[in-house]
Amino acid sequence: MVEVIFLGLGLGLLIIGVIAIFAAGIRNVTLGKSSVKRVLVMVIPFVIFGIAYATTGSVNEGGIVTMMIMMGAMILAIAFTGLKGTFKL
C-alpha cells in the first residue's frame, strides 16, 4: 500500500515538472527569449512515441521503438557532425 502511494506521488511530481517545463518554454517564446523551433524540438520524442504506440498498440513496445529511433537519430547526427567538421562543409 505504501509503495502505491509513493509511486503516485512520484508520478505526480514528474507530471508537475513536465507541465512547468512546457510553461517555461511557452513563456520564453512569448517573451522572445527562445524561438518556436527550439521549443518544438523537445516535443519530437513525444510525437515519435505517440506514432509508435499507435502502430504497435503497446506502451512497452512503443517505448522500445521510440528509444531505437532516437538512438538511430543520435548516431546519424553524430556522424553528420563529424563529416561536416572533417570536410569543412
PyMOL Python script that loads the backbone (N, CA, C, O; Angstrom):
from pymol import cmd

cmd.read_pdbstr("""\
ATOM      1  N   MET A   1       0.819  -1.195   0.000  1.00  0.00           N
ATOM      2  CA  MET A   1       0.000   0.000   0.000  1.00  0.00           C
ATOM      3  C   MET A   1       0.864   1.261   0.000  1.00  0.00           C
ATOM      4  O   MET A   1       0.570   2.216  -0.720  1.00  0.00           O
ATOM      5  N   VAL A   2       1.917   1.267   0.796  1.00  0.00           N
ATOM      6  CA  VAL A   2       2.797   2.425   0.873  1.00  0.00           C
ATOM      7  C   VAL A   2       3.499   2.644  -0.462  1.00  0.00           C
ATOM      8  O   VAL A   2       3.713   3.783  -0.875  1.00  0.00           O
ATOM      9  N   GLU A   3       3.855   1.556  -1.133  1.00  0.00           N
ATOM     10  CA  GLU A   3       4.541   1.667  -2.423  1.00  0.00           C
ATOM     11  C   GLU A   3       3.663   2.360  -3.443  1.00  0.00           C
ATOM     12  O   GLU A   3       4.145   3.175  -4.229  1.00  0.00           O
ATOM     13  N   VAL A   4       2.381   2.044  -3.439  1.00  0.00           N
ATOM     14  CA  VAL A   4       1.448   2.644  -4.392  1.00  0.00           C
ATOM     15  C   VAL A   4       1.318   4.141  -4.141  1.00  0.00           C
ATOM     16  O   VAL A   4       1.270   4.935  -5.080  1.00  0.00           O
ATOM     17  N   ILE A   5       1.263   4.516  -2.876  1.00  0.00           N
ATOM     18  CA  ILE A   5       1.148   5.934  -2.527  1.00  0.00           C
ATOM     19  C   ILE A   5       2.380   6.692  -2.994  1.00  0.00           C
ATOM     20  O   ILE A   5       2.255   7.744  -3.622  1.00  0.00           O
ATOM     21  N   PHE A   6       3.567   6.176  -2.698  1.00  0.00           N
ATOM     22  CA  PHE A   6       4.787   6.877  -3.083  1.00  0.00           C
ATOM     23  C   PHE A   6       5.015   6.848  -4.592  1.00  0.00           C
ATOM     24  O   PHE A   6       5.577   7.793  -5.145  1.00  0.00           O
ATOM     25  N   LEU A   7       4.595   5.797  -5.257  1.00  0.00           N
ATOM     26  CA  LEU A   7       4.675   5.758  -6.713  1.00  0.00           C
ATOM     27  C   LEU A   7       3.761   6.820  -7.314  1.00  0.00           C
ATOM     28  O   LEU A   7       4.137   7.503  -8.268  1.00  0.00           O
ATOM     29  N   GLY A   8       2.573   6.957  -6.761  1.00  0.00           N
ATOM     30  CA  GLY A   8       1.651   8.000  -7.219  1.00  0.00           C
ATOM     31  C   GLY A   8       2.194   9.393  -6.972  1.00  0.00           C
ATOM     32  O   GLY A   8       2.073  10.271  -7.826  1.00  0.00           O
ATOM     33  N   LEU A   9       2.796   9.601  -5.803  1.00  0.00           N
ATOM     34  CA  LEU A   9       3.399  10.911  -5.508  1.00  0.00           C
ATOM     35  C   LEU A   9       4.555  11.216  -6.463  1.00  0.00           C
ATOM     36  O   LEU A   9       4.687  12.341  -6.946  1.00  0.00           O
ATOM     37  N   GLY A  10       5.379  10.222  -6.728  1.00  0.00           N
ATOM     38  CA  GLY A  10       6.494  10.414  -7.659  1.00  0.00           C
ATOM     39  C   GLY A  10       6.000  10.731  -9.054  1.00  0.00           C
ATOM     40  O   GLY A  10       6.542  11.613  -9.720  1.00  0.00           O
ATOM     41  N   LEU A  11       4.984  10.026  -9.501  1.00  0.00           N
ATOM     42  CA  LEU A  11       4.412  10.279 -10.821  1.00  0.00           C
ATOM     43  C   LEU A  11       3.787  11.676 -10.862  1.00  0.00           C
ATOM     44  O   LEU A  11       3.905  12.382 -11.863  1.00  0.00           O
ATOM     45  N   GLY A  12       3.133  12.066  -9.788  1.00  0.00           N
ATOM     46  CA  GLY A  12       2.553  13.407  -9.718  1.00  0.00           C
ATOM     47  C   GLY A  12       3.606  14.485  -9.811  1.00  0.00           C
ATOM     48  O   GLY A  12       3.420  15.480 -10.512  1.00  0.00           O
ATOM     49  N   LEU A  13       4.722  14.298  -9.105  1.00  0.00           N
ATOM     50  CA  LEU A  13       5.813  15.272  -9.184  1.00  0.00           C
ATOM     51  C   LEU A  13       6.411  15.328 -10.584  1.00  0.00           C
ATOM     52  O   LEU A  13       6.769  16.404 -11.065  1.00  0.00           O
ATOM     53  N   LEU A  14       6.519  14.197 -11.230  1.00  0.00           N
ATOM     54  CA  LEU A  14       7.024  14.150 -12.596  1.00  0.00           C
ATOM     55  C   LEU A  14       6.108  14.925 -13.534  1.00  0.00           C
ATOM     56  O   LEU A  14       6.587  15.683 -14.378  1.00  0.00           O
ATOM     57  N   ILE A  15       4.814  14.749 -13.399  1.00  0.00           N
ATOM     58  CA  ILE A  15       3.849  15.453 -14.239  1.00  0.00           C
ATOM     59  C   ILE A  15       3.903  16.958 -13.983  1.00  0.00           C
ATOM     60  O   ILE A  15       3.849  17.752 -14.922  1.00  0.00           O
ATOM     61  N   ILE A  16       4.011  17.350 -12.715  1.00  0.00           N
ATOM     62  CA  ILE A  16       4.129  18.768 -12.389  1.00  0.00           C
ATOM     63  C   ILE A  16       5.397  19.362 -13.011  1.00  0.00           C
ATOM     64  O   ILE A  16       5.374  20.485 -13.513  1.00  0.00           O
ATOM     65  N   GLY A  17       6.488  18.619 -12.978  1.00  0.00           N
ATOM     66  CA  GLY A  17       7.734  19.088 -13.584  1.00  0.00           C
ATOM     67  C   GLY A  17       7.621  19.268 -15.086  1.00  0.00           C
ATOM     68  O   GLY A  17       8.109  20.258 -15.632  1.00  0.00           O
ATOM     69  N   VAL A  18       6.982  18.322 -15.759  1.00  0.00           N
ATOM     70  CA  VAL A  18       6.810  18.429 -17.216  1.00  0.00           C
ATOM     71  C   VAL A  18       5.927  19.617 -17.561  1.00  0.00           C
ATOM     72  O   VAL A  18       6.214  20.342 -18.514  1.00  0.00           O
ATOM     73  N   ILE A  19       4.861  19.828 -16.806  1.00  0.00           N
ATOM     74  CA  ILE A  19       3.989  20.980 -17.041  1.00  0.00           C
ATOM     75  C   ILE A  19       4.760  22.282 -16.828  1.00  0.00           C
ATOM     76  O   ILE A  19       4.591  23.230 -17.595  1.00  0.00           O
ATOM     77  N   ALA A  20       5.597  22.338 -15.803  1.00  0.00           N
ATOM     78  CA  ALA A  20       6.389  23.534 -15.542  1.00  0.00           C
ATOM     79  C   ALA A  20       7.384  23.800 -16.676  1.00  0.00           C
ATOM     80  O   ALA A  20       7.607  24.950 -17.054  1.00  0.00           O
ATOM     81  N   ILE A  21       7.975  22.740 -17.213  1.00  0.00           N
ATOM     82  CA  ILE A  21       8.917  22.901 -18.321  1.00  0.00           C
ATOM     83  C   ILE A  21       8.200  23.445 -19.548  1.00  0.00           C
ATOM     84  O   ILE A  21       8.709  24.350 -20.210  1.00  0.00           O
ATOM     85  N   PHE A  22       7.022  22.905 -19.861  1.00  0.00           N
ATOM     86  CA  PHE A  22       6.264  23.409 -21.004  1.00  0.00           C
ATOM     87  C   PHE A  22       5.826  24.849 -20.786  1.00  0.00           C
ATOM     88  O   PHE A  22       5.862  25.653 -21.718  1.00  0.00           O
ATOM     89  N   ALA A  23       5.414  25.186 -19.573  1.00  0.00           N
ATOM     90  CA  ALA A  23       5.005  26.558 -19.278  1.00  0.00           C
ATOM     91  C   ALA A  23       6.182  27.517 -19.431  1.00  0.00           C
ATOM     92  O   ALA A  23       6.022  28.614 -19.966  1.00  0.00           O
ATOM     93  N   ALA A  24       7.358  27.112 -18.965  1.00  0.00           N
ATOM     94  CA  ALA A  24       8.542  27.961 -19.105  1.00  0.00           C
ATOM     95  C   ALA A  24       8.912  28.121 -20.576  1.00  0.00           C
ATOM     96  O   ALA A  24       9.326  29.203 -20.992  1.00  0.00           O
ATOM     97  N   GLY A  25       8.770  27.071 -21.360  1.00  0.00           N
ATOM     98  CA  GLY A  25       9.053  27.169 -22.790  1.00  0.00           C
ATOM     99  C   GLY A  25       8.102  28.119 -23.488  1.00  0.00           C
ATOM    100  O   GLY A  25       8.529  28.932 -24.307  1.00  0.00           O
ATOM    101  N   ILE A  26       6.820  28.029 -23.176  1.00  0.00           N
ATOM    102  CA  ILE A  26       5.834  28.936 -23.773  1.00  0.00           C
ATOM    103  C   ILE A  26       6.112  30.363 -23.344  1.00  0.00           C
ATOM    104  O   ILE A  26       6.010  31.288 -24.150  1.00  0.00           O
ATOM    105  N   ARG A  27       6.460  30.547 -22.084  1.00  0.00           N
ATOM    106  CA  ARG A  27       6.773  31.892 -21.577  1.00  0.00           C
ATOM    107  C   ARG A  27       7.986  32.471 -22.292  1.00  0.00           C
ATOM    108  O   ARG A  27       7.979  33.642 -22.669  1.00  0.00           O
ATOM    109  N   ASN A  28       9.027  31.667 -22.484  1.00  0.00           N
ATOM    110  CA  ASN A  28      10.230  32.151 -23.162  1.00  0.00           C
ATOM    111  C   ASN A  28       9.952  32.498 -24.618  1.00  0.00           C
ATOM    112  O   ASN A  28      10.537  33.441 -25.151  1.00  0.00           O
ATOM    113  N   VAL A  29       9.071  31.752 -25.264  1.00  0.00           N
ATOM    114  CA  VAL A  29       8.720  32.077 -26.651  1.00  0.00           C
ATOM    115  C   VAL A  29       7.952  33.394 -26.704  1.00  0.00           C
ATOM    116  O   VAL A  29       8.217  34.234 -27.564  1.00  0.00           O
ATOM    117  N   THR A  30       7.001  33.575 -25.786  1.00  0.00           N
ATOM    118  CA  THR A  30       6.208  34.809 -25.807  1.00  0.00           C
ATOM    119  C   THR A  30       7.046  36.030 -25.446  1.00  0.00           C
ATOM    120  O   THR A  30       6.775  37.129 -25.930  1.00  0.00           O
ATOM    121  N   LEU A  31       8.058  35.852 -24.604  1.00  0.00           N
ATOM    122  CA  LEU A  31       8.928  36.972 -24.253  1.00  0.00           C
ATOM    123  C   LEU A  31      10.045  37.198 -25.274  1.00  0.00           C
ATOM    124  O   LEU A  31      10.782  38.180 -25.185  1.00  0.00           O
ATOM    125  N   GLY A  32      10.167  36.292 -26.238  1.00  0.00           N
ATOM    126  CA  GLY A  32      11.184  36.452 -27.275  1.00  0.00           C
ATOM    127  C   GLY A  32      12.553  35.921 -26.895  1.00  0.00           C
ATOM    128  O   GLY A  32      13.523  36.181 -27.606  1.00  0.00           O
ATOM    129  N   LYS A  33      12.663  35.191 -25.805  1.00  0.00           N
ATOM    130  CA  LYS A  33      13.955  34.654 -25.379  1.00  0.00           C
ATOM    131  C   LYS A  33      14.338  33.394 -26.144  1.00  0.00           C
ATOM    132  O   LYS A  33      15.521  33.067 -26.239  1.00  0.00           O
ATOM    133  N   SER A  34      13.354  32.682 -26.690  1.00  0.00           N
ATOM    134  CA  SER A  34      13.600  31.459 -27.448  1.00  0.00           C
ATOM    135  C   SER A  34      12.753  31.483 -28.713  1.00  0.00           C
ATOM    136  O   SER A  34      11.711  32.135 -28.777  1.00  0.00           O
ATOM    137  N   SER A  35      13.230  30.756 -29.714  1.00  0.00           N
ATOM    138  CA  SER A  35      12.428  30.629 -30.924  1.00  0.00           C
ATOM    139  C   SER A  35      11.502  29.420 -30.776  1.00  0.00           C
ATOM    140  O   SER A  35      11.750  28.522 -29.972  1.00  0.00           O
ATOM    141  N   VAL A  36      10.449  29.420 -31.558  1.00  0.00           N
ATOM    142  CA  VAL A  36       9.482  28.327 -31.501  1.00  0.00           C
ATOM    143  C   VAL A  36      10.153  27.015 -31.911  1.00  0.00           C
ATOM    144  O   VAL A  36       9.838  25.954 -31.372  1.00  0.00           O
ATOM    145  N   LYS A  37      11.072  27.098 -32.860  1.00  0.00           N
ATOM    146  CA  LYS A  37      11.758  25.896 -33.341  1.00  0.00           C
ATOM    147  C   LYS A  37      12.534  25.211 -32.216  1.00  0.00           C
ATOM    148  O   LYS A  37      12.537  23.983 -32.129  1.00  0.00           O
ATOM    149  N   ARG A  38      13.179  25.976 -31.371  1.00  0.00           N
ATOM    150  CA  ARG A  38      13.961  25.392 -30.277  1.00  0.00           C
ATOM    151  C   ARG A  38      13.066  24.716 -29.248  1.00  0.00           C
ATOM    152  O   ARG A  38      13.456  23.717 -28.642  1.00  0.00           O
ATOM    153  N   VAL A  39      11.886  25.250 -29.053  1.00  0.00           N
ATOM    154  CA  VAL A  39      10.964  24.660 -28.079  1.00  0.00           C
ATOM    155  C   VAL A  39      10.295  23.417 -28.670  1.00  0.00           C
ATOM    156  O   VAL A  39      10.086  22.434 -27.959  1.00  0.00           O
ATOM    157  N   LEU A  40       9.963  23.452 -29.951  1.00  0.00           N
ATOM    158  CA  LEU A  40       9.292  22.321 -30.580  1.00  0.00           C
ATOM    159  C   LEU A  40      10.202  21.094 -30.695  1.00  0.00           C
ATOM    160  O   LEU A  40       9.707  19.973 -30.813  1.00  0.00           O
ATOM    161  N   VAL A  41      11.507  21.288 -30.661  1.00  0.00           N
ATOM    162  CA  VAL A  41      12.427  20.152 -30.705  1.00  0.00           C
ATOM    163  C   VAL A  41      12.199  19.229 -29.511  1.00  0.00           C
ATOM    164  O   VAL A  41      12.413  18.022 -29.614  1.00  0.00           O
ATOM    165  N   MET A  42      11.770  19.780 -28.393  1.00  0.00           N
ATOM    166  CA  MET A  42      11.529  18.976 -27.197  1.00  0.00           C
ATOM    167  C   MET A  42      10.296  18.082 -27.327  1.00  0.00           C
ATOM    168  O   MET A  42      10.122  17.152 -26.540  1.00  0.00           O
ATOM    169  N   VAL A  43       9.442  18.355 -28.310  1.00  0.00           N
ATOM    170  CA  VAL A  43       8.206  17.598 -28.488  1.00  0.00           C
ATOM    171  C   VAL A  43       8.435  16.354 -29.345  1.00  0.00           C
ATOM    172  O   VAL A  43       7.614  15.437 -29.335  1.00  0.00           O
ATOM    173  N   ILE A  44       9.535  16.314 -30.081  1.00  0.00           N
ATOM    174  CA  ILE A  44       9.797  15.225 -31.036  1.00  0.00           C
ATOM    175  C   ILE A  44       9.706  13.833 -30.393  1.00  0.00           C
ATOM    176  O   ILE A  44       9.038  12.967 -30.959  1.00  0.00           O
ATOM    177  N   PRO A  45      10.341  13.572 -29.242  1.00  0.00           N
ATOM    178  CA  PRO A  45      10.211  12.226 -28.661  1.00  0.00           C
ATOM    179  C   PRO A  45       8.773  11.839 -28.325  1.00  0.00           C
ATOM    180  O   PRO A  45       8.402  10.672 -28.455  1.00  0.00           O
ATOM    181  N   PHE A  46       7.965  12.799 -27.896  1.00  0.00           N
ATOM    182  CA  PHE A  46       6.575  12.509 -27.571  1.00  0.00           C
ATOM    183  C   PHE A  46       5.784  12.163 -28.828  1.00  0.00           C
ATOM    184  O   PHE A  46       4.934  11.272 -28.810  1.00  0.00           O
ATOM    185  N   VAL A  47       6.067  12.868 -29.914  1.00  0.00           N
ATOM    186  CA  VAL A  47       5.390  12.580 -31.184  1.00  0.00           C
ATOM    187  C   VAL A  47       5.791  11.194 -31.688  1.00  0.00           C
ATOM    188  O   VAL A  47       4.945  10.418 -32.132  1.00  0.00           O
ATOM    189  N   ILE A  48       7.083  10.891 -31.617  1.00  0.00           N
ATOM    190  CA  ILE A  48       7.554   9.575 -32.056  1.00  0.00           C
ATOM    191  C   ILE A  48       6.930   8.481 -31.197  1.00  0.00           C
ATOM    192  O   ILE A  48       6.524   7.438 -31.709  1.00  0.00           O
ATOM    193  N   PHE A  49       6.855   8.721 -29.891  1.00  0.00           N
ATOM    194  CA  PHE A  49       6.229   7.726 -29.022  1.00  0.00           C
ATOM    195  C   PHE A  49       4.756   7.549 -29.367  1.00  0.00           C
ATOM    196  O   PHE A  49       4.257   6.424 -29.383  1.00  0.00           O
ATOM    197  N   GLY A  50       4.059   8.637 -29.640  1.00  0.00           N
ATOM    198  CA  GLY A  50       2.646   8.546 -29.995  1.00  0.00           C
ATOM    199  C   GLY A  50       2.431   7.731 -31.258  1.00  0.00           C
ATOM    200  O   GLY A  50       1.513   6.914 -31.331  1.00  0.00           O
ATOM    201  N   ILE A  51       3.282   7.955 -32.256  1.00  0.00           N
ATOM    202  CA  ILE A  51       3.175   7.192 -33.501  1.00  0.00           C
ATOM    203  C   ILE A  51       3.521   5.727 -33.252  1.00  0.00           C
ATOM    204  O   ILE A  51       2.835   4.832 -33.745  1.00  0.00           O
ATOM    205  N   ALA A  52       4.594   5.481 -32.482  1.00  0.00           N
ATOM    206  CA  ALA A  52       4.993   4.103 -32.196  1.00  0.00           C
ATOM    207  C   ALA A  52       3.921   3.377 -31.387  1.00  0.00           C
ATOM    208  O   ALA A  52       3.643   2.203 -31.634  1.00  0.00           O
ATOM    209  N   TYR A  53       3.328   4.061 -30.436  1.00  0.00           N
ATOM    210  CA  TYR A  53       2.265   3.448 -29.632  1.00  0.00           C
ATOM    211  C   TYR A  53       1.046   3.138 -30.493  1.00  0.00           C
ATOM    212  O   TYR A  53       0.421   2.089 -30.339  1.00  0.00           O
ATOM    213  N   ALA A  54       0.711   4.055 -31.403  1.00  0.00           N
ATOM    214  CA  ALA A  54      -0.446   3.834 -32.272  1.00  0.00           C
ATOM    215  C   ALA A  54      -0.216   2.652 -33.214  1.00  0.00           C
ATOM    216  O   ALA A  54      -1.152   1.918 -33.530  1.00  0.00           O
ATOM    217  N   THR A  55       1.020   2.470 -33.660  1.00  0.00           N
ATOM    218  CA  THR A  55       1.278   1.380 -34.604  1.00  0.00           C
ATOM    219  C   THR A  55       1.449   0.034 -33.908  1.00  0.00           C
ATOM    220  O   THR A  55       1.018  -0.991 -34.436  1.00  0.00           O
ATOM    221  N   THR A  56       2.075   0.022 -32.721  1.00  0.00           N
ATOM    222  CA  THR A  56       2.315  -1.249 -32.037  1.00  0.00           C
ATOM    223  C   THR A  56       1.160  -1.647 -31.119  1.00  0.00           C
ATOM    224  O   THR A  56       0.899  -2.836 -30.939  1.00  0.00           O
ATOM    225  N   GLY A  57       0.472  -0.676 -30.544  1.00  0.00           N
ATOM    226  CA  GLY A  57      -0.634  -0.977 -29.645  1.00  0.00           C
ATOM    227  C   GLY A  57      -0.206  -1.320 -28.236  1.00  0.00           C
ATOM    228  O   GLY A  57      -1.039  -1.710 -27.417  1.00  0.00           O
ATOM    229  N   SER A  58       1.081  -1.184 -27.932  1.00  0.00           N
ATOM    230  CA  SER A  58       1.594  -1.499 -26.600  1.00  0.00           C
ATOM    231  C   SER A  58       2.507  -0.377 -26.135  1.00  0.00           C
ATOM    232  O   SER A  58       3.327   0.126 -26.903  1.00  0.00           O
ATOM    233  N   VAL A  59       2.362   0.012 -24.874  1.00  0.00           N
ATOM    234  CA  VAL A  59       3.208   1.069 -24.330  1.00  0.00           C
ATOM    235  C   VAL A  59       4.663   0.605 -24.282  1.00  0.00           C
ATOM    236  O   VAL A  59       5.574   1.371 -24.597  1.00  0.00           O
ATOM    237  N   ASN A  60       4.879  -0.653 -23.887  1.00  0.00           N
ATOM    238  CA  ASN A  60       6.247  -1.169 -23.787  1.00  0.00           C
ATOM    239  C   ASN A  60       6.932  -1.198 -25.142  1.00  0.00           C
ATOM    240  O   ASN A  60       8.062  -0.728 -25.279  1.00  0.00           O
ATOM    241  N   GLU A  61       6.258  -1.747 -26.144  1.00  0.00           N
ATOM    242  CA  GLU A  61       6.851  -1.812 -27.477  1.00  0.00           C
ATOM    243  C   GLU A  61       7.006  -0.421 -28.080  1.00  0.00           C
ATOM    244  O   GLU A  61       7.989  -0.151 -28.771  1.00  0.00           O
ATOM    245  N   GLY A  62       6.046   0.460 -27.825  1.00  0.00           N
ATOM    246  CA  GLY A  62       6.157   1.838 -28.303  1.00  0.00           C
ATOM    247  C   GLY A  62       7.354   2.549 -27.709  1.00  0.00           C
ATOM    248  O   GLY A  62       8.040   3.305 -28.396  1.00  0.00           O
ATOM    249  N   GLY A  63       7.606   2.306 -26.425  1.00  0.00           N
ATOM    250  CA  GLY A  63       8.775   2.906 -25.775  1.00  0.00           C
ATOM    251  C   GLY A  63      10.078   2.376 -26.350  1.00  0.00           C
ATOM    252  O   GLY A  63      11.029   3.134 -26.543  1.00  0.00           O
ATOM    253  N   ILE A  64      10.125   1.088 -26.622  1.00  0.00           N
ATOM    254  CA  ILE A  64      11.342   0.498 -27.190  1.00  0.00           C
ATOM    255  C   ILE A  64      11.579   1.026 -28.600  1.00  0.00           C
ATOM    256  O   ILE A  64      12.709   1.360 -28.957  1.00  0.00           O
ATOM    257  N   VAL A  65      10.512   1.102 -29.405  1.00  0.00           N
ATOM    258  CA  VAL A  65      10.660   1.632 -30.761  1.00  0.00           C
ATOM    259  C   VAL A  65      11.102   3.095 -30.715  1.00  0.00           C
ATOM    260  O   VAL A  65      11.948   3.510 -31.507  1.00  0.00           O
ATOM    261  N   THR A  66      10.542   3.869 -29.804  1.00  0.00           N
ATOM    262  CA  THR A  66      10.941   5.268 -29.652  1.00  0.00           C
ATOM    263  C   THR A  66      12.412   5.366 -29.292  1.00  0.00           C
ATOM    264  O   THR A  66      13.136   6.184 -29.859  1.00  0.00           O
ATOM    265  N   MET A  67      12.860   4.540 -28.354  1.00  0.00           N
ATOM    266  CA  MET A  67      14.260   4.554 -27.962  1.00  0.00           C
ATOM    267  C   MET A  67      15.159   4.213 -29.137  1.00  0.00           C
ATOM    268  O   MET A  67      16.189   4.859 -29.336  1.00  0.00           O
ATOM    269  N   MET A  68      14.785   3.206 -29.921  1.00  0.00           N
ATOM    270  CA  MET A  68      15.607   2.803 -31.057  1.00  0.00           C
ATOM    271  C   MET A  68      15.673   3.905 -32.114  1.00  0.00           C
ATOM    272  O   MET A  68      16.735   4.163 -32.680  1.00  0.00           O
ATOM    273  N   ILE A  69      14.542   4.553 -32.380  1.00  0.00           N
ATOM    274  CA  ILE A  69      14.524   5.634 -33.369  1.00  0.00           C
ATOM    275  C   ILE A  69      15.368   6.811 -32.888  1.00  0.00           C
ATOM    276  O   ILE A  69      16.132   7.383 -33.666  1.00  0.00           O
ATOM    277  N   MET A  70      15.237   7.174 -31.619  1.00  0.00           N
ATOM    278  CA  MET A  70      16.002   8.310 -31.093  1.00  0.00           C
ATOM    279  C   MET A  70      17.500   8.007 -31.058  1.00  0.00           C
ATOM    280  O   MET A  70      18.316   8.889 -31.326  1.00  0.00           O
ATOM    281  N   MET A  71      17.867   6.764 -30.728  1.00  0.00           N
ATOM    282  CA  MET A  71      19.284   6.400 -30.741  1.00  0.00           C
ATOM    283  C   MET A  71      19.834   6.405 -32.165  1.00  0.00           C
ATOM    284  O   MET A  71      20.963   6.839 -32.392  1.00  0.00           O
ATOM    285  N   GLY A  72      19.041   5.923 -33.125  1.00  0.00           N
ATOM    286  CA  GLY A  72      19.454   5.970 -34.518  1.00  0.00           C
ATOM    287  C   GLY A  72      19.633   7.398 -35.004  1.00  0.00           C
ATOM    288  O   GLY A  72      20.591   7.697 -35.716  1.00  0.00           O
ATOM    289  N   ALA A  73      18.719   8.280 -34.624  1.00  0.00           N
ATOM    290  CA  ALA A  73      18.835   9.692 -34.997  1.00  0.00           C
ATOM    291  C   ALA A  73      20.075  10.322 -34.369  1.00  0.00           C
ATOM    292  O   ALA A  73      20.745  11.144 -34.994  1.00  0.00           O
ATOM    293  N   MET A  74      20.378   9.932 -33.126  1.00  0.00           N
ATOM    294  CA  MET A  74      21.565  10.456 -32.457  1.00  0.00           C
ATOM    295  C   MET A  74      22.834  10.004 -33.173  1.00  0.00           C
ATOM    296  O   MET A  74      23.754  10.799 -33.362  1.00  0.00           O
ATOM    297  N   ILE A  75      22.890   8.740 -33.571  1.00  0.00           N
ATOM    298  CA  ILE A  75      24.073   8.228 -34.277  1.00  0.00           C
ATOM    299  C   ILE A  75      24.241   8.941 -35.610  1.00  0.00           C
ATOM    300  O   ILE A  75      25.355   9.313 -35.978  1.00  0.00           O
ATOM    301  N   LEU A  76      23.139   9.138 -36.342  1.00  0.00           N
ATOM    302  CA  LEU A  76      23.218   9.861 -37.608  1.00  0.00           C
ATOM    303  C   LEU A  76      23.664  11.308 -37.407  1.00  0.00           C
ATOM    304  O   LEU A  76      24.447  11.831 -38.200  1.00  0.00           O
ATOM    305  N   ALA A  77      23.172  11.954 -36.356  1.00  0.00           N
ATOM    306  CA  ALA A  77      23.564  13.332 -36.086  1.00  0.00           C
ATOM    307  C   ALA A  77      25.042  13.433 -35.740  1.00  0.00           C
ATOM    308  O   ALA A  77      25.722  14.359 -36.183  1.00  0.00           O
ATOM    309  N   ILE A  78      25.547  12.482 -34.947  1.00  0.00           N
ATOM    310  CA  ILE A  78      26.972  12.482 -34.601  1.00  0.00           C
ATOM    311  C   ILE A  78      27.812  12.250 -35.844  1.00  0.00           C
ATOM    312  O   ILE A  78      28.828  12.918 -36.039  1.00  0.00           O
ATOM    313  N   ALA A  79      27.398  11.300 -36.697  1.00  0.00           N
ATOM    314  CA  ALA A  79      28.145  11.022 -37.924  1.00  0.00           C
ATOM    315  C   ALA A  79      28.120  12.234 -38.848  1.00  0.00           C
ATOM    316  O   ALA A  79      29.150  12.591 -39.420  1.00  0.00           O
ATOM    317  N   PHE A  80      26.970  12.867 -39.002  1.00  0.00           N
ATOM    318  CA  PHE A  80      26.863  14.037 -39.874  1.00  0.00           C
ATOM    319  C   PHE A  80      27.724  15.187 -39.359  1.00  0.00           C
ATOM    320  O   PHE A  80      28.386  15.871 -40.140  1.00  0.00           O
ATOM    321  N   THR A  81      27.714  15.397 -38.048  1.00  0.00           N
ATOM    322  CA  THR A  81      28.532  16.458 -37.471  1.00  0.00           C
ATOM    323  C   THR A  81      30.014  16.176 -37.675  1.00  0.00           C
ATOM    324  O   THR A  81      30.784  17.090 -37.970  1.00  0.00           O
ATOM    325  N   GLY A  82      30.419  14.920 -37.522  1.00  0.00           N
ATOM    326  CA  GLY A  82      31.816  14.548 -37.748  1.00  0.00           C
ATOM    327  C   GLY A  82      32.226  14.745 -39.198  1.00  0.00           C
ATOM    328  O   GLY A  82      33.308  15.265 -39.471  1.00  0.00           O
ATOM    329  N   LEU A  83      31.373  14.333 -40.131  1.00  0.00           N
ATOM    330  CA  LEU A  83      31.675  14.538 -41.545  1.00  0.00           C
ATOM    331  C   LEU A  83      31.708  16.003 -41.907  1.00  0.00           C
ATOM    332  O   LEU A  83      32.546  16.433 -42.700  1.00  0.00           O
ATOM    333  N   LYS A  84      30.810  16.769 -41.337  1.00  0.00           N
ATOM    334  CA  LYS A  84      30.776  18.200 -41.603  1.00  0.00           C
ATOM    335  C   LYS A  84      32.059  18.881 -41.120  1.00  0.00           C
ATOM    336  O   LYS A  84      32.600  19.752 -41.801  1.00  0.00           O
ATOM    337  N   GLY A  85      32.541  18.478 -39.942  1.00  0.00           N
ATOM    338  CA  GLY A  85      33.779  19.045 -39.419  1.00  0.00           C
ATOM    339  C   GLY A  85      35.000  18.576 -40.182  1.00  0.00           C
ATOM    340  O   GLY A  85      35.956  19.332 -40.349  1.00  0.00           O
ATOM    341  N   THR A  86      34.977  17.321 -40.653  1.00  0.00           N
ATOM    342  CA  THR A  86      36.111  16.770 -41.376  1.00  0.00           C
ATOM    343  C   THR A  86      36.278  17.412 -42.739  1.00  0.00           C
ATOM    344  O   THR A  86      37.390  17.767 -43.131  1.00  0.00           O
ATOM    345  N   PHE A  87      35.193  17.562 -43.454  1.00  0.00           N
ATOM    346  CA  PHE A  87      35.262  18.077 -44.825  1.00  0.00           C
ATOM    347  C   PHE A  87      34.949  19.561 -44.917  1.00  0.00           C
ATOM    348  O   PHE A  87      34.839  20.098 -46.019  1.00  0.00           O
ATOM    349  N   LYS A  88      34.803  20.238 -43.778  1.00  0.00           N
ATOM    350  CA  LYS A  88      34.536  21.683 -43.716  1.00  0.00           C
ATOM    351  C   LYS A  88      33.365  22.078 -44.595  1.00  0.00           C
ATOM    352  O   LYS A  88      33.453  23.030 -45.369  1.00  0.00           O
ATOM    353  N   LEU A  89      32.266  21.344 -44.474  1.00  0.00           N
ATOM    354  CA  LEU A  89      31.070  21.640 -45.283  1.00  0.00           C
ATOM    355  C   LEU A  89      30.275  22.779 -44.724  1.00  0.00           C
ATOM    356  O   LEU A  89      29.245  23.148 -45.289  1.00  0.00           O
TER     357      LEU A  89
END
""", "prot")
cmd.dss("prot")
cmd.show_as("cartoon", "prot")
cmd.util.cbc("prot")
cmd.orient("prot")
